[in-house]
Amino acid sequence: MSDTATAASPVTTSSIMAGKRGLIVGIANDHSYAYYIAESLKNHGAECLFTHLPGEKMERRCRKAIEQLGINDPWLAPMDAGSDADLDQVFAKLKADVGTIDFVVHSIAFADKDWLKEGAFTATPRQVFTQAMDISAYTLAAMANRAAPLMPNGGSILALSYYGAEKAVPGYNVMGVAKAALEATTRYLAMELGQKGIRVNTISGGPLRTMSALAVGGFSEILGWVEKKSPLRRNITGNDVGDTSVWLLSDMSRGVTGQNVYVDAGYSIMGL
Ligand SMILES: NC(=O)c1ccc[n+]([C@@H]2O[C@H](COP(=O)([O-])OP(=O)(O)OC[C@H]3O[C@@H](n4cnc5c(N)ncnc54)[C@H](O)[C@@H]3O)[C@@H](O)[C@H]2O)c1
């Protein structure tokens, strides 16, 4: 890390999210973006409910991370977002257990890592392409459609994107195409759900060393490049994204919808 700028990650607390409750999808472990988002939301008074990928190991890891956040006895349900039956079940259970929610965090993505290598995009098989689009983009619409009826007083939905949606990033490949679809999905959802007082936005987060990120070929080089070239001369922290998510999920951003907010140490403004 450069000594000219430090990654300020103060633990701030407030009651800005007091009385708000929502679903967080995407905690795999305590490195996940969703983990940091949950941490910030909790620090600002929100009640967080969670899903994990089906499977005993996935549940154990997710539960352990949630416990680390100091949340005991969490509302936690299995959900493969690629399954309509799982999605239906989770939102029906939410309705039965808590009735209404105020926010949803979509922090999931998937692409076969064999195709996340430099030079591999052109030959991407159909099944790899459609699965990446399904899990990483379509699921935002699938969740929003089920969440909206549980948001009678309006709400805020947030998904996580990356700069590879807009620019060709070697190795990001089919995931970049899926992120472009995710950002467009955000705008179309914002257009339709705005009349119900529901806002939909994405954060375009800088590279963060998570389990998914390590599947992207050349990820360490990307980290080094951002540290060298970004205006802040550093990589972002999970808490940088967590705290911005509080703003987007709270009423402080009540006039903001359909937007992509960069939390990337400014990297995306650079021409060279
Ligand atoms: N880490 C980065 O550098 C970076 C940068 C920008 C955006 N993002 C995005 O942030 C989000 C979270 O990723 P992360 O980096 O925290 O990695 P992560 O591996 O910690 O989280 C990815 C999550 O996706 C979930 N997931 C995958 N397939 C699923 C399915 N079928 N159903 C339900 N959940 C499924 C996994 O269980 C996991 O919890 C993703 O959308 C990712 O693309 C990551």
PDBQT file of the ligand as one rigid body, heavy atoms in Angstrom, charges set to zero:
ROOT
HETATM    1  N1  LIG A 301     -14.401  -9.445  -5.381  1.00  0.00    +0.000 N 
HETATM    2  C1  LIG A 301     -14.324  -8.585  -6.369  1.00  0.00    +0.000 C 
HETATM    3  O1  LIG A 301     -13.228  -8.202  -6.812  1.00  0.00    +0.000 OA
HETATM    4  C2  LIG A 301     -15.586  -8.013  -6.938  1.00  0.00    +0.000 A 
HETATM    5  C3  LIG A 301     -15.537  -6.770  -7.600  1.00  0.00    +0.000 A 
HETATM    6  C4  LIG A 301     -16.730  -6.236  -8.091  1.00  0.00    +0.000 A 
HETATM    7  C5  LIG A 301     -17.929  -6.926  -7.943  1.00  0.00    +0.000 A 
HETATM    8  N2  LIG A 301     -17.928  -8.135  -7.299  1.00  0.00    +0.000 N 
HETATM    9  C6  LIG A 301     -19.204  -8.832  -7.162  1.00  0.00    +0.000 C 
HETATM   10  O2  LIG A 301     -19.541  -8.929  -5.803  1.00  0.00    +0.000 OA
HETATM   11  C7  LIG A 301     -20.482  -9.991  -5.650  1.00  0.00    +0.000 C 
HETATM   12  C8  LIG A 301     -20.055 -10.878  -4.503  1.00  0.00    +0.000 C 
HETATM   13  O3  LIG A 301     -18.872 -11.579  -4.826  1.00  0.00    +0.000 OA
HETATM   14  P1  LIG A 301     -17.633 -11.697  -3.834  1.00  0.00    +0.000 P 
HETATM   15  O4  LIG A 301     -16.474 -11.096  -4.536  1.00  0.00    +0.000 OA
HETATM   16  O5  LIG A 301     -18.024 -11.229  -2.495  1.00  0.00    +0.000 OA
HETATM   17  O6  LIG A 301     -17.321 -13.264  -3.823  1.00  0.00    +0.000 OA
HETATM   18  P2  LIG A 301     -17.880 -14.434  -2.883  1.00  0.00    +0.000 P 
HETATM   19  O7  LIG A 301     -17.359 -15.688  -3.500  1.00  0.00    +0.000 OA
HETATM   20  O8  LIG A 301     -17.530 -14.182  -1.482  1.00  0.00    +0.000 OA
HETATM   21  O9  LIG A 301     -19.447 -14.319  -3.057  1.00  0.00    +0.000 OA
HETATM   22  C9  LIG A 301     -20.116 -14.816  -4.193  1.00  0.00    +0.000 C 
HETATM   23  C10 LIG A 301     -21.407 -15.399  -3.690  1.00  0.00    +0.000 C 
HETATM   24  O10 LIG A 301     -22.202 -15.859  -4.774  1.00  0.00    +0.000 OA
HETATM   25  C11 LIG A 301     -22.917 -16.959  -4.285  1.00  0.00    +0.000 C 
HETATM   26  N3  LIG A 301     -23.501 -17.746  -5.360  1.00  0.00    +0.000 N 
HETATM   27  C12 LIG A 301     -22.896 -18.275  -6.463  1.00  0.00    +0.000 A 
HETATM   28  N4  LIG A 301     -23.792 -18.975  -7.181  1.00  0.00    +0.000 NA
HETATM   29  C13 LIG A 301     -24.976 -18.893  -6.525  1.00  0.00    +0.000 A 
HETATM   30  C14 LIG A 301     -26.278 -19.415  -6.755  1.00  0.00    +0.000 A 
HETATM   31  N5  LIG A 301     -26.559 -20.189  -7.807  1.00  0.00    +0.000 N 
HETATM   32  N6  LIG A 301     -27.260 -19.125  -5.867  1.00  0.00    +0.000 NA
HETATM   33  C15 LIG A 301     -27.020 -18.363  -4.775  1.00  0.00    +0.000 A 
HETATM   34  N7  LIG A 301     -25.805 -17.833  -4.505  1.00  0.00    +0.000 NA
HETATM   35  C16 LIG A 301     -24.798 -18.113  -5.371  1.00  0.00    +0.000 A 
HETATM   36  C17 LIG A 301     -21.874 -17.736  -3.495  1.00  0.00    +0.000 C 
HETATM   37  O11 LIG A 301     -22.493 -18.640  -2.636  1.00  0.00    +0.000 OA
HETATM   38  C18 LIG A 301     -21.186 -16.601  -2.766  1.00  0.00    +0.000 C 
HETATM   39  O12 LIG A 301     -21.813 -16.365  -1.525  1.00  0.00    +0.000 OA
HETATM   40  C19 LIG A 301     -20.546 -10.702  -6.998  1.00  0.00    +0.000 C 
HETATM   41  O13 LIG A 301     -21.639 -10.202  -7.734  1.00  0.00    +0.000 OA
HETATM   42  C20 LIG A 301     -19.244 -10.266  -7.638  1.00  0.00    +0.000 C 
HETATM   43  O14 LIG A 301     -19.263 -10.367  -9.040  1.00  0.00    +0.000 OA
HETATM   44  C21 LIG A 301     -16.789  -8.679  -6.793  1.00  0.00    +0.000 A 
ENDROOT
TORSDOF 0
